Amino acid sequence: MKRLIDLFLCTLFMLVIGWWLFLIVALLIKLDSKGPVFFKQEREGINDSRFNCYKFRSMRVNDEADRKMATKDDPRITKVGRVLRKTSIDELPQILNVIYGNMAIVGPRPHIVVQNREYAEQIDGYRNRHLVKPGITGLAQAKGYRGGTQLPNSIYFRYKLDMYYVKNWSVVMDLRIIAMTIKSVLTDTENAY
């Protein structure tokens, strides 16, 4: 059921909005800086499998992209990239990951491999997040835990929300999380950088 809903919503989005929005964003990225339109990064998914997670490129091409998360006022972020990140439009190519089958619309957010290993060493049971497919959005993001993790307990709270989701998933919960995420993206951009 979850997979059918994911495919339906992603296909609907691409047919109605995605096809023209992706073209406009691609053009803006190309006009703003040199490099590819899409950025792909290895992430860990269900059962610790590895996959390439797609995003619109929001930074200048750099050697730290796979090791260092973006920070506030990060000089690597382009002008267009700032807007893409604030609005979370940079995440939309993950719809392709959902169509390919290595992500879902809702699930625990996939972290870069280096961070994932670090968090697994700090938090017992952290890898249990990988019992389900990672999502474009998740309960933690819908509750406002977006962007960097400056507070020491921030990743732990994200983990607890992810595990609540893993244990209590339902179609209704997914729909609520999608609605909460839309509201969060529109009203809470402080942590999106």
C-alpha positions, 0 to 999 in steps of 0.5 A: 500500500505504501509503495502504491501511494508513493508511486501515485503521488510522485507520478502525479507530482512529476506530471503536474509540477515536476516536469516544468519546475525541474526545467526552470531549476536546472536552468537557474542552476546552470546560469548561477554556477559551473557544474552539473544540475544534479548532485548525487551522494551515497547514502544508507537505506533499508537494511544498510543498503547503499544508494545514490541520493539525488538533489539539485546541486546547491553548492559549488563543486567541492571536495568536502561534499561527501564529508561535511554538511552545509553550515549556516552562511556556508561559502560553498552554497551558491546564490540559487542554492540558498533559495533552493535550500530555504524552500527545500526545492533542492530535495525534490529530485529524491522523487526519482529515488522514490520512483526507483524504489530506494526511498519512500516519500515518508521515512527516516531521512538518510544521512551521509555515510560518515554521519550515519556511522558517527551517529550509530556509535553514539546512539544504541540501536541507531541502525534500527532506523534502517528497518524501513526505506528512508524518506524525502521527509520524516516525522523528525523533519515535520516536527521541525528538526531540519538542517544542522544538528548544533545541539548535542541532543538534537540527533537523539531526538530525531532518532527517537522520532524516527523509531516512533515512526518505524514502530507505528507506521500507518497510511494516515500517519504518512499523510499527516507527516506530508501535511506537517512537512508542507506547513514546516517548509512554508513557515519554519525556514530558520534551520534550512540552510 
